[in-house]
């Protein structure tokens, strides 16, 4: 995740901390059925990927009400493909143009929520808390300094 999210910054300008926090939150730290093989969807991105999809029930907030709906999600051949597609997803959707390249994780997390990534009203706060609790801004510092994710942190 670290190496892929830092590479994602260099290619798509999505902060590594935000990528990692979204993966953690959306996949229940890699334990959700959607995130496990054979689906490998770490981010809960809906639709299809290279013609592959899978249907799952998902929790949404609609008109202030918690509801469960069945949705079609992208199915990936690997977690690496899911991480790569995460940045591509933001770049390919104009509604996210305002978050591309932001260097403050709070601004990027709030922008992602504001652009409609999730229906949970607390989504941005949850991302920010996950980033802070896990020291993920260290990954941002590496990415913003131009270093690769494989460099040992001090």
Rosetta silent file (secondary structure, phi, psi, omega in degrees, C-alpha in Angstrom):
SEQUENCE: XXXXXXXXXXXXXXXXXXXXXXXXXXXXXXXXXXXXXXXXXXXXXXXXXXXXXXXXXXXXXXXXXXXXXXXXXXXXXXXXXXXXXXXXXXXXXXXXXXXXXXXXXXXXXXXXXXXXXXXXXXXXXXXXXXXXXXXXXXXXXXXXXXXXXXXXXX
SCORE:     score description
SCORE:     0.000 S_00000001
   1 L     0.000  -42.468 -176.963    0.000    0.000    0.000 S_00000001
   2 H   -61.715  -52.989 -178.038    2.751    2.443    0.879 S_00000001
   3 H   -61.920  -44.678 -179.535    4.703    2.077   -2.334 S_00000001
   4 H   -65.468  -37.906 -179.191    1.561    2.082   -4.494 S_00000001
   5 H   -73.237  -33.360  176.082    0.058    5.114   -2.783 S_00000001
   6 H   -70.417  -40.752  175.102    3.280    7.108   -3.132 S_00000001
   7 H   -61.489  -36.094  177.457    3.484    6.120   -6.794 S_00000001
   8 H   -62.558  -35.713  175.580   -0.150    7.256   -7.043 S_00000001
   9 H   -62.007  -47.398 -176.753    0.839   10.715   -5.831 S_00000001
  10 H   -65.818  -30.076 -178.512    3.491   11.000   -8.534 S_00000001
  11 H   -93.073  -38.821 -171.120    1.099    9.827  -11.254 S_00000001
  12 H  -121.862   -7.531  179.076   -2.284   11.172  -10.118 S_00000001
  13 L    62.648   39.241  169.745   -1.584   13.730   -7.326 S_00000001
  14 L  -107.460  125.129 -175.763   -3.703   11.991   -4.692 S_00000001
  15 L   -58.354  138.094  178.122   -1.974   12.101   -1.307 S_00000001
  16 H   -57.937  -36.821  179.691   -0.697    8.723   -0.078 S_00000001
  17 H   -62.391  -39.827 -179.308   -2.263    9.322    3.335 S_00000001
  18 H   -69.630  -43.076  177.594   -5.676    9.809    1.759 S_00000001
  19 H   -58.103  -49.387 -178.414   -5.280    6.736   -0.455 S_00000001
  20 H   -64.596  -42.231 -179.574   -4.276    4.586    2.518 S_00000001
  21 H   -65.745  -39.582  177.536   -7.019    5.970    4.776 S_00000001
  22 H   -64.132  -41.850  178.868   -9.665    5.375    2.117 S_00000001
  23 H   -62.011  -44.701 -179.371   -8.440    1.809    1.636 S_00000001
  24 H   -62.387  -47.748 -176.827   -8.487    1.192    5.391 S_00000001
  25 H   -68.725  -47.176 -175.361  -11.934    2.690    5.878 S_00000001
  26 H   -71.194  -28.632 -175.665  -13.607    1.262    2.784 S_00000001
  27 H  -105.730    5.637 -174.400  -12.175   -2.247    3.185 S_00000001
  28 L    53.669   50.763  179.779  -12.309   -2.545    6.989 S_00000001
  29 L    58.199   41.201  175.393   -8.518   -2.755    6.949 S_00000001
  30 L    77.427   19.651 -177.945   -8.503   -5.312    4.143 S_00000001
  31 L  -111.777   -9.366 -178.132  -10.999   -7.683    5.750 S_00000001
  32 L   -70.243  153.516  178.720  -14.252   -6.938    3.904 S_00000001
  33 L   -61.489  -33.136  178.276  -15.537   -9.497    1.416 S_00000001
  34 L   -66.080  -33.035 -177.113  -15.354   -6.852   -1.312 S_00000001
  35 L   -83.918  -20.665 -177.487  -11.655   -6.296   -0.627 S_00000001
  36 L   -83.816  164.377  175.653  -10.676   -9.960   -0.470 S_00000001
  37 L   -59.436  140.978    8.291   -9.992  -12.314   -3.385 S_00000001
  38 L   -95.151   13.595 -172.404  -11.430  -12.658   -5.902 S_00000001
  39 L   -92.314  -40.565  174.334  -12.757   -9.064   -5.765 S_00000001
  40 L    54.637   26.355 -179.642   -9.747   -7.050   -4.510 S_00000001
  41 L   -93.490  101.201 -177.311  -11.734   -3.769   -4.296 S_00000001
  42 L   -80.905  -18.189 -168.578  -10.075   -1.785   -1.504 S_00000001
  43 L  -115.111    1.892 -179.504  -11.928    1.479   -2.101 S_00000001
  44 L    64.478   28.692  179.966  -15.572    0.548   -2.635 S_00000001
  45 L   -75.635  127.461 -177.588  -15.468    2.013   -6.134 S_00000001
  46 E   -85.079  162.426  179.003  -18.685    1.216   -7.945 S_00000001
  47 L   107.154 -147.844  178.597  -19.055    0.180  -11.579 S_00000001
  48 L  -133.429  156.644  178.672  -16.857   -2.227  -13.492 S_00000001
  49 E  -125.420  118.252 -177.372  -13.143   -2.573  -14.148 S_00000001
  50 L    48.785   41.706  177.470  -12.086   -4.027  -17.478 S_00000001
  51 L    79.844    1.988 -177.048  -15.586   -5.455  -17.761 S_00000001
  52 E  -105.697  134.221  177.356  -15.449   -7.101  -14.324 S_00000001
  53 E  -150.983  168.533  178.914  -17.874   -6.344  -11.512 S_00000001
  54 E  -148.488  145.911 -179.250  -19.502   -7.894   -8.474 S_00000001
  55 E  -101.592  135.267  178.480  -22.702   -7.073   -6.605 S_00000001
  56 E  -143.124  151.782  169.388  -22.718   -6.489   -2.835 S_00000001
  57 E   -73.147  145.586  179.678  -25.033   -4.916   -0.296 S_00000001
  58 E  -142.369  150.243  178.798  -23.684   -1.593    0.928 S_00000001
  59 E   -87.332  130.158  178.233  -24.576    0.918    3.614 S_00000001
  60 E  -134.294  158.683  171.880  -25.597    4.350    2.350 S_00000001
  61 E  -111.674  113.936 -178.882  -27.088    7.487    3.862 S_00000001
  62 E  -123.638  122.800 -177.435  -29.992    8.660    1.721 S_00000001
  63 L    51.849   40.587  177.766  -32.084   11.655    2.795 S_00000001
  64 L    77.180    2.714 -178.270  -30.547   11.371    6.254 S_00000001
  65 E  -109.634  138.112  173.762  -31.558    7.725    6.630 S_00000001
  66 E   -77.810  123.799  179.228  -29.225    4.738    6.930 S_00000001
  67 E  -136.318  154.827  172.919  -30.178    2.202    4.274 S_00000001
  68 E  -107.237  129.073  178.595  -28.686   -0.922    2.770 S_00000001
  69 E  -128.750  154.416  172.614  -28.743   -1.114   -1.018 S_00000001
  70 E   -88.374  132.779 -178.345  -27.350   -3.595   -3.498 S_00000001
  71 E  -135.931  156.915  177.074  -24.696   -2.023   -5.698 S_00000001
  72 E   -97.284  126.300 -177.327  -22.346   -3.104   -8.458 S_00000001
  73 E  -116.836  153.644  176.002  -18.670   -2.682   -7.595 S_00000001
  74 E   -65.979  139.939  177.766  -15.495   -2.898   -9.623 S_00000001
  75 L  -113.931  125.497 -174.807  -13.767   -6.270   -9.439 S_00000001
  76 L  -111.187  154.532  176.529   -9.950   -6.175   -9.718 S_00000001
  77 L   -74.725  -17.398 -177.665   -7.373   -8.868  -10.453 S_00000001
  78 L  -163.225  165.076  173.902   -5.257   -7.690   -7.488 S_00000001
  79 H   -63.806  -36.781  178.838   -4.959   -5.108   -4.733 S_00000001
  80 H   -58.365  -42.101  178.335   -2.247   -3.414   -6.818 S_00000001
  81 H   -64.982  -36.823  178.191   -4.746   -2.909   -9.640 S_00000001
  82 H   -64.379  -44.541  179.695   -7.237   -1.483   -7.132 S_00000001
  83 H   -64.352  -44.133  178.307   -4.664    1.009   -5.810 S_00000001
  84 H   -61.195  -43.688 -177.270   -3.661    2.039   -9.344 S_00000001
  85 H   -69.798  -24.801  179.053   -7.286    2.487  -10.383 S_00000001
  86 H   -56.571  -52.838  178.635   -8.004    4.634   -7.311 S_00000001
  87 H   -65.327  -40.209  178.567   -5.929    7.531   -8.665 S_00000001
  88 H   -61.963  -38.640  178.413   -7.171    6.945  -12.192 S_00000001
  89 H   -57.707  -47.174 -179.940  -10.758    7.079  -10.913 S_00000001
  90 H   -65.424  -41.127  179.709  -10.244   10.572   -9.497 S_00000001
  91 H   -66.962  -32.203 -175.928   -8.491   11.781  -12.644 S_00000001
  92 H   -84.253   -3.782 -178.406  -11.196   10.374  -14.883 S_00000001
  93 L  -120.359  111.008 -174.301  -14.080   12.099  -13.077 S_00000001
  94 H   -59.568  -24.610 -179.677  -14.275   15.874  -13.501 S_00000001
  95 H   -63.921  -17.215  179.327  -16.228   16.282  -10.263 S_00000001
  96 H   -99.067    7.714 -175.242  -12.964   15.538   -8.425 S_00000001
  97 H   -58.359  -30.379 -178.959  -10.833   18.068  -10.336 S_00000001
  98 H   -72.360  -12.844 -178.819  -10.672   20.335   -7.289 S_00000001
  99 H  -100.192  -14.266 -178.260   -8.907   17.725   -5.137 S_00000001
 100 L   -65.498  125.342  175.471   -6.156   16.810   -7.586 S_00000001
 101 L    85.603   -2.832  176.679   -2.794   18.037   -6.351 S_00000001
 102 L   -63.302  137.609 -176.533   -3.906   19.325   -2.956 S_00000001
 103 L  -105.867    5.240  175.356   -1.024   18.916   -0.519 S_00000001
 104 L  -111.547  120.335 -175.099   -3.028   19.136    2.701 S_00000001
 105 H   -62.711  -32.134  178.780   -4.710   15.863    3.644 S_00000001
 106 H   -64.874  -47.131  178.900   -7.536   17.636    5.475 S_00000001
 107 H   -61.981  -42.436 -178.347   -8.400   19.675    2.378 S_00000001
 108 H   -67.753  -42.242  178.644   -8.185   16.622    0.123 S_00000001
 109 H   -62.302  -44.977  179.594  -10.331   14.475    2.441 S_00000001
 110 H   -66.346  -37.669  178.609  -12.975   17.193    2.738 S_00000001
 111 H   -65.732  -38.523  178.124  -12.905   17.787   -1.014 S_00000001
 112 H   -63.269  -44.119  177.942  -13.415   14.096   -1.749 S_00000001
 113 H   -64.539  -46.411 -177.870  -16.457   14.019    0.533 S_00000001
 114 H   -61.348  -31.636 -179.285  -17.819   17.290   -0.876 S_00000001
 115 L   -79.963   -5.514  173.142  -17.497   15.933   -4.426 S_00000001
 116 L   100.665   19.518 -178.796  -19.727   12.995   -3.508 S_00000001
 117 L   -61.963  -38.108 -176.258  -17.380   10.039   -3.005 S_00000001
 118 L  -136.551  154.036  178.793  -19.362    8.758   -0.017 S_00000001
 119 L   -91.502  -14.062  178.613  -22.799    9.318    1.455 S_00000001
 120 L   -63.913  119.135 -178.511  -21.620    9.036    5.069 S_00000001
 121 L   -63.076  -19.859 -179.849  -21.811   12.586    6.467 S_00000001
 122 L   -99.333   11.478 -174.090  -18.787   11.843    8.670 S_00000001
 123 H   -55.475  -50.336 -178.737  -16.659   10.402    5.843 S_00000001
 124 H   -61.286  -43.612  179.286  -14.084   13.214    5.731 S_00000001
 125 H   -61.059  -38.915  178.493  -13.751   13.222    9.532 S_00000001
 126 H   -66.447  -41.140  176.514  -13.210    9.458    9.512 S_00000001
 127 H   -61.537  -48.494 -178.145  -10.505    9.753    6.846 S_00000001
 128 H   -60.390  -44.825  179.490   -8.761   12.545    8.759 S_00000001
 129 H   -63.270  -39.300  178.784   -8.901   10.597   12.032 S_00000001
 130 H   -64.778  -42.451  179.025   -7.495    7.469   10.327 S_00000001
 131 H   -62.275  -49.087 -177.399   -4.632    9.474    8.839 S_00000001
 132 H   -66.053  -42.843 -176.783   -3.779   11.143   12.142 S_00000001
 133 H   -67.069  -23.880 -175.452   -4.097    7.985   14.259 S_00000001
 134 L  -112.579   10.701  176.617   -1.759    6.027   11.967 S_00000001
 135 L    61.054   32.082 -174.591    0.886    8.640   11.185 S_00000001
 136 L   -73.342  -11.147  175.905    0.110    8.496    7.467 S_00000001
 137 H   -66.442  -18.501  173.997    1.305   12.050    6.902 S_00000001
 138 H   -61.006  -36.836  178.379    4.803   10.521    6.941 S_00000001
 139 H   -66.850  -37.761  177.484    3.916    8.951    3.583 S_00000001
 140 H   -62.430  -44.140  179.711    2.847   12.373    2.304 S_00000001
 141 H   -59.697  -42.139  176.779    6.173   13.869    3.342 S_00000001
 142 H   -61.382  -47.158 -178.024    8.019   11.158    1.424 S_00000001
 143 H   -64.069  -44.891 -177.139    5.877   11.682   -1.663 S_00000001
 144 H   -70.212  -22.277  177.193    6.093   15.479   -1.559 S_00000001
 145 L   -84.046   -6.710  179.920    9.871   15.302   -1.154 S_00000001
 146 L    88.193    4.269 -179.223   10.062   13.234   -4.343 S_00000001
 147 L   -82.577  156.078  177.814   11.296   10.118   -2.565 S_00000001
 148 L   -81.287  158.821 -178.743   10.087    6.633   -3.375 S_00000001
 149 L   -69.649  -11.672 -177.749    7.974    4.646   -0.961 S_00000001
 150 L   -88.658   -5.588  179.428   10.676    2.067   -0.434 S_00000001
 151 L   -72.886  134.314 -179.006   13.007    4.506    1.336 S_00000001
 152 L   -66.204  138.086  177.353   13.311    3.798    5.026 S_00000001
 153 L   -84.315  152.454  179.498   11.702    6.380    7.280 S_00000001
 154 L   -87.522    0.000    0.000   13.688    7.943   10.084 S_00000001
